[in-house]
Every structure is written in structure tokens, then in C-alpha cells.
């Protein structure tokens, strides 16, 4: 289950997922790649990267891709299941690296569903707390 843990800066972090020590996209990919048993070159071939570009991403010298399909390709190559905390963290860290407001997978969903801004404005008007957002997330997970 996806739960959120608010942090001082307000951004929050996933609670209970693997690889929580990784603070950047590159660190996360490297840790996940090594856990999956991939060397740099083999993973680069599997995920469609040049080894030098993958190395630069892991070292934070090159920004991560933002295209949802490209990020999904990386997640699939790492064996990160759809809707898993680990996969969501990959998307979140990619967005964080570019200082984007929303991860690519969430942004696409928001664009497709016109009711999302209404939901968020309602939550804002009601001044929902982090706890209430967690409760709402839990409710959605239980009910749908």
C-alpha cells in the first residue's frame, strides 16, 4: 500500500518502501540495479541507455528522463511492479531531480481527468491536513 510520510520541506517521502536510503534518482537506480543483479553495461543494454549516459545519470551528472514511457522502461527493466511503492518512488525522484511539481505518471493522470483540480481545490478549501490526505488515500485503497 502506498502511504505518505510528510517531511519538513513538505514534499514527503514514501514510507515502508525498499531503497529508502537513496535520496536521488541516480542513487535509487544504482541501488535497484545492483539489487537486481545487473552490471552497468548489461542494465544499460536492457533499459535502452548508452552505458556512459546511465553512469552519468547514476552519478547525478545527467538529469533523469521525464517521459513516462521511458521511466516505465527503466522500472520494467528493474522489475519494479506497476503501482508498487518502488516504482512510484522512481517516478517521484525523477520529478524531484527536475524540480517538477508532479511526477510524470501523475501529471498524465491529472491531464486526463478534469475532476482532479476540483478535488484538489476542494481539499484546499477544506484545509485538509497531511493526516486527512493519508486517511483519504487509505479510504480509496480500501474502497476501489
Residue, then its C-alpha position, 0 to 999 in steps of 0.5 A: x500500500x502506498x502511504x505518505x510520510x510528510x517531511x519538513x520541506x513538505x514534499x514527503x517521502x514514501x514510507x515502508x518502501x525498499x531503497x529508502x536510503x537513496x535520496x536521488x534518482x541516480x542513487x535509487x537506480x544504482x541501488x535497484x540495479x545492483x539489487x537486481x543483479x545487473x552490471x552497468x553495461x548489461x542494465x544499460x543494454x536492457x533499459x535502452x541507455x548508452x552505458x556512459x549516459x546511465x553512469x552519468x545519470x547514476x552519478x547525478x551528472x545527467x538529469x533523469x528522463x521525464x517521459x513516462x514511457x521511458x521511466x516505465x522502461x527503466x522500472x520494467x527493466x528493474x522489475x519494479x511492479x506497476x503501482x508498487x511503492x518502488x516504482x512510484x518512488x522512481x517516478x517521484x525522484x525523477x520529478x524531484x531531480x527536475x524540480x517538477x511539481x508532479x511526477x510524470x505518471x501523475x501529471x498524465x493522470x491529472x491531464x486526463x481527468x478534469x475532476x482532479x483540480x476540483x478535488x484538489x481545490x476542494x481539499x484546499x478549501x477544506x484545509x485538509x491536513x497531511x493526516x486527512x490526505x493519508x486517511x483519504x488515500x487509505x479510504x480509496x485503497x480500501x474502497x476501489 
